């Protein structure tokens, strides 16, 4: 493809096109544990919407596959290259174009990371509340996967905080969707359609984000329980009490031991309490007023104790933030421990106990070891699976996802389908809905150049 490379170099400059041995290993994969790295024909790093437009027009005319890449922190293979395709990496497009404190809006390019945006917003007393667990993740990647995270129980997921987009269609056309307003009844909502599409409908080059005030007072409570049923039974009680937790997480004993050991964190939980604790509930509260936070902490502790918690520990501020950081790094702890896959599924919140009981039985049946944690406030369960035999791993993951769907859940809660979970999605998805999704894909991308082999991009699972 020498002539294609030459044309790409004419668009962005030779120093922003990588081929052959110049391609960095980081550009050949994301964080999916079951995917093997692939070197693409070229990696191109545009610096503007105009350059992205010209790249896509060229690729569409030539029938060349295009894979979008943010920070590469995804867990489902959505950024995995194709050997004959082009990777469009957005790390050069990393400007915060505007922070509008009056309207509580930020306008950013897709390569801006969550950490960079957070640092810029802190002096303004504002924050972008989507924290999917990796602050090095890019806004573009978050938009592509509709990222969630621990704060979703209070603030929702990415789609609740994206007001508008600038995006490039496969033929090179540039569109704007939405705007600096919070509601609209004017035609189809293209913003929401593009969010979560994993780079298969259009490439986002700018996002207008809704911000929220950064509340100054925060407290973290840790409650150990003897059963997961008690943990999940406490959640609706907390939420119906009028409390609005910032974070509501469960962590099983194995996962808690792993993340605290990796972080060198001693939470001061007595050994005898740890010995009888199957799972922990982590509750983070925030408030604009210190006295109101104290009241909420007291109410929460009482409700958790009535719900069967062995005790309730109000962690010192440093320990509380360290525990949340350790929980955010749970994937990397599991990866270092040799996990073979990460399952990210979601069920109705009330179905978590039944789901986890079935998962435990399936683990025994399939000879697999599990470590679990998740966003219990919204039913999103994360399972680190230790099963080195690929066929047995595939069968186990299929069984677990099938159990989730049977309980009214879905294959992925926030990681997306990518290349690694799409076969399971095809198996369990309603054929009528799948056909409609494929029609939408064709309307955006009739030549099928954007993200083939991931999400619902193709007309067949293979």
C-alpha positions as CSV (number, residue, x, y, z in Angstrom):
1,X,0.0,0.0,0.0
2,X,2.9,2.4,-0.7
3,X,0.6,4.9,-2.6
4,X,-1.9,4.9,0.2
5,X,0.8,5.7,2.7
6,X,2.1,8.5,0.5
7,X,-1.4,10.0,0.3
8,X,-1.8,9.8,4.1
9,X,1.6,11.5,4.5
10,X,0.3,14.3,2.2
11,X,-2.6,14.8,4.5
12,X,-0.9,14.8,7.9
13,X,2.8,15.0,7.2
14,X,5.3,12.1,7.0
15,X,6.2,12.3,10.7
16,X,2.6,11.5,11.7
17,X,2.3,8.3,9.6
18,X,3.9,5.1,11.0
19,X,4.4,1.9,9.1
20,X,6.4,-1.3,9.5
21,X,9.0,-1.3,12.2
22,X,8.1,2.3,13.2
23,X,4.7,1.2,14.5
24,X,4.9,1.2,18.3
25,X,3.8,-2.0,20.1
26,X,1.2,0.1,22.1
27,X,-0.6,0.8,18.8
28,X,-1.1,-2.9,18.1
29,X,-3.6,-3.7,20.9
30,X,-5.8,-2.4,23.7
31,X,-6.2,-4.0,27.1
32,X,-8.4,-6.9,26.1
33,X,-6.9,-10.0,27.7
34,X,-8.1,-12.5,25.0
35,X,-6.9,-10.6,21.9
36,X,-3.5,-10.9,20.2
37,X,-1.7,-7.7,19.0
38,X,-2.0,-6.9,15.3
39,X,0.3,-4.6,13.4
40,X,-1.8,-2.5,10.9
41,X,-0.7,-1.3,7.5
42,X,-0.3,2.2,8.9
43,X,-1.0,4.3,12.0
44,X,-1.9,7.9,11.3
45,X,-2.2,10.7,13.8
46,X,-4.3,13.6,12.5
47,X,-4.2,17.0,14.1
48,X,-7.6,18.4,13.0
49,X,-11.1,17.6,11.9
50,X,-10.2,18.5,8.4
51,X,-7.4,16.0,8.3
52,X,-9.7,13.3,9.7
53,X,-12.2,14.2,7.0
54,X,-9.6,13.8,4.3
55,X,-8.3,10.5,5.8
56,X,-11.8,9.0,5.8
57,X,-12.6,10.2,2.3
58,X,-9.4,8.5,1.1
59,X,-10.1,5.3,3.0
60,X,-13.7,5.1,1.8
61,X,-12.7,5.6,-1.8
62,X,-10.0,2.9,-1.5
63,X,-12.1,0.5,0.6
64,X,-9.5,0.5,3.4
65,X,-10.7,-0.4,6.9
66,X,-10.2,2.3,9.6
67,X,-9.9,1.6,13.3
68,X,-10.2,4.5,15.8
69,X,-7.8,4.6,18.7
70,X,-7.9,6.8,21.8
71,X,-5.7,5.9,24.8
72,X,-5.9,2.1,24.2
73,X,-7.4,1.4,27.6
74,X,-10.4,-0.4,26.4
75,X,-11.0,-4.0,27.5
76,X,-12.9,-5.6,24.6
77,X,-10.7,-5.2,21.6
78,X,-12.5,-2.2,19.9
79,X,-9.1,-0.6,19.2
80,X,-7.5,-3.8,17.9
81,X,-6.0,-3.1,14.4
82,X,-6.6,-5.0,11.2
83,X,-3.5,-6.1,9.3
84,X,-4.6,-4.4,6.1
85,X,-6.2,-1.5,7.8
86,X,-5.3,2.0,9.0
87,X,-5.4,3.0,12.7
88,X,-6.5,6.6,13.3
89,X,-5.0,7.6,16.6
90,X,-6.3,10.7,18.3
91,X,-3.6,11.5,20.8
92,X,-2.5,14.6,18.9
93,X,-6.0,16.1,19.0
94,X,-5.8,16.7,22.8
95,X,-6.8,20.3,23.3
96,X,-9.4,21.6,25.8
97,X,-11.0,24.1,23.5
98,X,-13.2,25.9,26.0
99,X,-14.4,25.7,29.6
100,X,-17.7,27.6,29.9
101,X,-18.2,28.0,33.7
102,X,-21.4,29.9,33.3
103,X,-23.1,27.2,31.3
104,X,-21.1,24.4,33.0
105,X,-19.9,23.1,29.7
106,X,-16.5,22.0,28.4
107,X,-15.6,21.6,24.7
108,X,-12.8,19.2,24.1
109,X,-11.0,17.2,21.4
110,X,-11.1,13.4,21.6
111,X,-7.5,12.9,22.7
112,X,-8.0,14.8,26.0
113,X,-7.6,12.4,28.9
114,X,-9.9,12.3,31.9
115,X,-6.9,13.3,34.1
116,X,-6.1,16.3,31.9
117,X,-9.7,17.5,31.9
118,X,-10.0,17.0,35.7
119,X,-6.9,19.1,36.3
120,X,-8.2,21.9,34.2
121,X,-11.6,21.9,35.8
122,X,-10.5,21.7,39.5
123,X,-9.6,25.4,39.8
124,X,-13.1,26.2,38.4
125,X,-14.8,24.2,41.1
126,X,-16.3,21.9,38.4
127,X,-15.8,18.3,37.3
128,X,-16.7,15.9,34.5
129,X,-18.2,13.1,36.7
130,X,-17.6,10.1,34.5
131,X,-14.7,8.1,36.1
132,X,-14.5,4.7,34.5
133,X,-11.5,3.6,36.5
134,X,-8.6,4.7,34.3
135,X,-7.9,8.5,34.3
136,X,-5.5,8.0,31.4
137,X,-8.5,7.1,29.2
138,X,-9.4,9.6,26.5
139,X,-12.7,11.4,26.1
140,X,-13.0,10.0,22.6
141,X,-12.7,6.5,23.9
142,X,-15.2,7.2,26.6
143,X,-17.7,8.4,24.0
144,X,-17.0,5.4,21.8
145,X,-17.8,2.9,24.5
146,X,-20.3,4.9,26.6
147,X,-18.0,4.5,29.5
148,X,-19.5,4.3,33.0
149,X,-17.6,3.6,36.2
150,X,-18.2,3.8,39.9
151,X,-19.9,7.2,40.0
152,X,-22.6,6.1,37.6
153,X,-24.9,5.4,40.5
154,X,-25.2,9.1,41.1
155,X,-24.2,10.8,37.9
156,X,-25.0,8.3,35.2
157,X,-22.7,7.3,32.3
158,X,-21.0,9.1,29.4
159,X,-24.2,9.5,27.4
160,X,-25.7,11.5,30.2
161,X,-22.9,14.1,30.0
162,X,-22.4,14.6,26.3
163,X,-24.5,17.4,24.9
164,X,-23.1,17.5,21.4
165,X,-20.5,16.2,19.0
166,X,-18.5,17.1,16.0
167,X,-18.0,13.9,14.0
168,X,-16.7,12.8,10.6
169,X,-18.7,10.3,8.5
170,X,-16.9,7.6,6.5
171,X,-17.1,9.6,3.2
172,X,-15.5,12.6,4.8
173,X,-18.6,14.6,5.6
174,X,-18.4,16.6,8.9
175,X,-21.5,16.8,11.0
176,X,-22.4,18.6,14.3
177,X,-25.0,17.0,16.6
178,X,-26.6,18.5,19.7
179,X,-25.3,21.7,21.3
180,X,-25.1,23.6,24.5
181,X,-28.6,22.8,25.6
182,X,-29.9,19.9,27.8
183,X,-33.0,18.9,25.9
184,X,-34.3,18.8,22.3
185,X,-37.3,17.3,20.5
186,X,-36.0,18.1,17.0
187,X,-35.5,14.9,15.0
188,X,-33.5,11.8,15.7
189,X,-30.8,12.2,18.4
190,X,-27.7,11.5,16.5
191,X,-25.5,12.4,19.5
192,X,-26.8,9.4,21.4
193,X,-26.7,7.2,18.4
194,X,-22.9,7.8,18.0
195,X,-22.2,7.4,21.7
196,X,-21.4,3.8,22.4
197,X,-21.0,2.9,18.7
198,X,-17.3,1.9,19.2
199,X,-16.1,3.9,16.2
200,X,-18.3,2.0,13.7
201,X,-20.6,4.9,12.7
202,X,-18.4,8.0,12.7
203,X,-15.2,9.3,14.2
204,X,-15.7,12.0,16.9
205,X,-13.4,15.0,16.7
206,X,-14.9,17.2,19.3
207,X,-17.3,16.7,22.3
208,X,-19.3,19.2,24.2
209,X,-19.6,17.9,27.8
210,X,-21.9,18.8,30.6
211,X,-20.1,19.5,33.9
212,X,-21.3,19.5,37.5
213,X,-20.1,21.3,40.7
214,X,-17.2,19.7,42.5
215,X,-18.5,19.2,46.1
216,X,-16.0,19.9,48.8
217,X,-16.9,17.4,51.5
218,X,-16.5,13.6,51.0
219,X,-16.6,10.6,53.3
220,X,-15.9,6.9,52.5
221,X,-17.6,4.1,54.5
222,X,-16.6,0.4,54.4
223,X,-19.0,-2.3,55.5
224,X,-18.0,-6.0,55.6
225,X,-20.9,-8.5,55.3
226,X,-21.2,-12.2,55.8
227,X,-23.2,-12.8,52.6
228,X,-23.5,-11.1,49.2
229,X,-27.3,-11.2,49.7
230,X,-27.0,-8.9,52.6
231,X,-24.8,-6.5,50.6
232,X,-27.3,-6.3,47.7
233,X,-30.3,-6.1,50.1
234,X,-28.7,-3.0,51.7
235,X,-28.5,-1.1,48.4
236,X,-32.2,-0.4,47.7
237,X,-32.6,0.5,51.4
238,X,-29.8,3.1,51.1
239,X,-31.2,4.5,47.8
240,X,-34.8,4.7,49.0
241,X,-33.8,6.5,52.2
242,X,-33.1,9.8,50.2
243,X,-29.4,9.3,50.3
244,X,-27.6,9.8,47.0
245,X,-24.2,8.0,47.2
246,X,-21.4,9.1,44.9
247,X,-20.1,5.5,44.9
248,X,-21.8,2.3,45.8
249,X,-19.5,-0.7,45.2
250,X,-19.3,-4.3,46.2
251,X,-15.9,-6.1,46.4
252,X,-15.7,-9.8,47.3
253,X,-13.1,-10.9,49.8
254,X,-10.7,-12.3,47.2
255,X,-10.8,-9.1,45.2
256,X,-10.4,-6.9,48.3
257,X,-7.4,-8.9,49.5
258,X,-5.8,-8.5,46.0
259,X,-6.3,-4.8,45.6
260,X,-5.3,-3.9,49.1
261,X,-2.2,-6.1,48.9
262,X,-1.2,-4.6,45.6
263,X,-1.7,-1.0,46.9
264,X,0.0,-1.7,50.2
265,X,-3.1,-0.6,51.9
266,X,-4.1,-1.5,55.5
267,X,-7.7,-0.4,56.2
268,X,-7.6,-1.4,59.8
269,X,-10.2,-4.2,59.5
270,X,-9.6,-6.7,62.4
271,X,-8.6,-10.2,61.3
272,X,-11.6,-11.8,63.0
273,X,-13.9,-9.6,61.0
274,X,-12.1,-10.3,57.8
275,X,-12.3,-14.0,58.5
276,X,-16.1,-14.0,58.5
277,X,-16.6,-11.4,55.6
278,X,-17.6,-12.7,52.2
279,X,-18.0,-9.3,50.6
280,X,-17.6,-5.6,51.3
281,X,-19.8,-2.6,50.5
282,X,-18.0,0.7,49.8
283,X,-20.1,3.8,50.1
284,X,-18.8,7.2,49.2
285,X,-20.9,10.2,50.1
286,X,-20.4,13.9,49.1
287,X,-22.0,17.1,50.1
288,X,-21.7,20.9,49.8
289,X,-22.0,21.2,53.6
290,X,-19.9,19.4,56.3
291,X,-22.8,19.1,58.8
292,X,-25.1,17.6,56.2
293,X,-22.3,15.1,55.3
294,X,-22.0,14.1,59.0
295,X,-25.8,13.4,59.1
296,X,-25.6,11.3,56.0
297,X,-22.7,9.3,57.3
298,X,-24.6,8.6,60.5
299,X,-27.8,7.5,58.6
300,X,-25.8,5.3,56.2
301,X,-24.0,3.6,59.1
302,X,-27.3,2.9,60.9
303,X,-28.9,1.4,57.7
304,X,-25.9,-0.8,56.9
305,X,-25.8,-2.1,60.5
306,X,-29.5,-2.9,60.4
307,X,-28.8,-4.7,57.1
308,X,-26.4,-7.1,58.6
309,X,-23.0,-5.4,58.3
310,X,-20.5,-6.8,60.8
311,X,-19.4,-3.2,61.4
312,X,-19.2,0.1,59.5
313,X,-15.8,1.8,59.2
314,X,-15.6,5.5,58.3
315,X,-12.2,5.6,56.7
316,X,-9.8,8.5,57.1
317,X,-9.8,10.7,54.0
318,X,-6.4,9.4,52.9
319,X,-7.4,5.8,53.3
320,X,-10.8,6.4,51.6
321,X,-9.2,7.9,48.5
322,X,-6.5,5.2,48.4
323,X,-9.2,2.4,48.6
324,X,-11.1,4.0,45.7
325,X,-7.9,4.3,43.7
326,X,-7.1,0.7,44.5
327,X,-10.6,-0.4,43.4
328,X,-10.1,1.5,40.1
329,X,-6.9,-0.5,39.5
330,X,-8.6,-3.8,40.1
331,X,-8.2,-4.8,36.4
332,X,-4.5,-4.4,36.5
333,X,-4.3,-6.4,39.7
334,X,-6.2,-9.2,38.1
335,X,-4.1,-9.0,35.0
336,X,-0.9,-9.2,37.0
337,X,-2.3,-12.2,38.9
338,X,-2.8,-14.0,35.6
339,X,-6.5,-13.5,34.8
340,X,-7.5,-14.9,31.4
341,X,-10.5,-12.7,30.8
342,X,-12.6,-9.9,32.3
343,X,-16.4,-10.3,32.1
344,X,-18.4,-7.0,32.2
345,X,-22.0,-7.8,32.4
346,X,-25.1,-6.1,33.8
347,X,-28.3,-7.4,35.4
348,X,-31.2,-5.7,37.2
349,X,-29.8,-4.7,40.6
350,X,-32.2,-7.0,42.5
351,X,-31.0,-9.9,40.4
352,X,-27.4,-9.7,41.5
353,X,-27.7,-12.3,44.4
354,X,-29.3,-14.9,42.1
355,X,-26.8,-14.1,39.3
356,X,-23.8,-14.5,41.6
357,X,-25.1,-17.8,43.0
358,X,-25.5,-19.1,39.5
359,X,-22.1,-17.8,38.5
360,X,-20.5,-19.6,41.5
361,X,-22.1,-22.9,40.3
362,X,-20.9,-22.3,36.8
363,X,-17.4,-21.7,38.0
364,X,-17.4,-25.1,39.7
365,X,-18.9,-26.8,36.7
366,X,-16.3,-25.2,34.3
367,X,-13.4,-25.5,36.7
368,X,-12.7,-21.8,36.8
369,X,-11.7,-19.4,39.5
370,X,-13.3,-16.0,39.9
371,X,-12.7,-12.7,41.6
372,X,-15.6,-10.3,41.6
373,X,-16.4,-6.6,42.2
374,X,-18.8,-4.3,40.7
375,X,-21.1,-1.3,40.6
376,X,-23.8,-2.8,42.8
377,X,-25.8,0.4,42.6
378,X,-26.5,-0.1,39.0
379,X,-26.2,-3.9,38.6
380,X,-22.9,-3.8,36.7
381,X,-20.8,-6.9,37.6
382,X,-17.1,-7.3,36.9
383,X,-15.6,-10.8,37.0
384,X,-12.0,-11.6,36.6
385,X,-11.8,-15.2,35.2
386,X,-8.9,-17.5,35.7
387,X,-9.2,-20.3,33.2
388,X,-6.2,-20.9,30.9
389,X,-7.8,-23.4,28.5
390,X,-9.3,-21.3,25.7
391,X,-12.3,-23.6,24.8
392,X,-13.2,-23.9,28.4
393,X,-12.8,-20.2,29.0
394,X,-15.1,-19.4,26.0
395,X,-17.7,-21.9,27.2
396,X,-17.7,-20.5,30.7
397,X,-17.9,-16.9,29.5
398,X,-20.8,-17.8,27.3
399,X,-22.6,-19.5,30.2
400,X,-22.1,-16.5,32.5
401,X,-23.4,-14.0,29.9
402,X,-26.3,-16.3,29.1
403,X,-27.2,-16.3,32.7
404,X,-27.1,-12.5,32.9
405,X,-29.3,-12.2,29.8
406,X,-31.8,-14.7,31.1
407,X,-32.2,-12.5,34.3
408,X,-33.0,-9.5,32.2
409,X,-29.4,-8.2,31.8
410,X,-27.1,-7.5,28.9
411,X,-23.7,-8.8,27.6
412,X,-21.8,-5.6,28.4
413,X,-22.5,-2.9,30.9
414,X,-19.8,-0.5,30.1
415,X,-16.7,-2.1,28.4
416,X,-18.5,-2.6,25.0
417,X,-18.5,-5.5,22.6
418,X,-15.3,-4.8,20.6
419,X,-13.9,-7.8,18.8
420,X,-14.0,-10.1,21.9
421,X,-17.6,-10.1,23.1
422,X,-19.5,-9.6,19.8
423,X,-20.0,-13.3,19.1
424,X,-21.8,-13.6,22.5
425,X,-23.9,-10.5,21.7
426,X,-24.9,-12.0,18.3
427,X,-26.0,-15.2,20.0
428,X,-28.2,-13.5,22.7
429,X,-29.5,-10.4,20.9
430,X,-33.0,-10.1,19.6
431,X,-32.7,-10.7,15.8
432,X,-35.2,-7.9,15.0
433,X,-33.1,-5.4,17.0
434,X,-29.9,-6.7,15.5
435,X,-31.3,-6.3,11.9
436,X,-32.3,-2.7,12.8
437,X,-28.8,-1.9,14.1
438,X,-27.3,-3.3,10.9
439,X,-29.5,-1.0,8.9
440,X,-28.3,2.0,10.9
441,X,-24.7,0.9,10.4
442,X,-25.3,0.7,6.6
443,X,-26.9,4.2,6.6
444,X,-23.8,5.7,8.2
445,X,-21.2,3.5,6.5
446,X,-22.4,1.8,3.3
447,X,-19.0,0.6,2.3
448,X,-18.3,-0.8,5.8
449,X,-14.9,0.8,6.4
450,X,-15.3,1.9,10.0
451,X,-14.5,-0.7,12.6
452,X,-15.2,-4.0,10.7
453,X,-15.1,-7.0,12.9
454,X,-16.3,-5.2,16.1
455,X,-19.5,-4.3,17.7
456,X,-22.5,-4.8,15.3
457,X,-20.4,-3.6,12.3
458,X,-20.8,-6.6,10.1
459,X,-23.8,-8.4,8.6
460,X,-22.7,-11.7,10.1
461,X,-20.9,-12.8,13.3
462,X,-17.9,-14.3,11.5
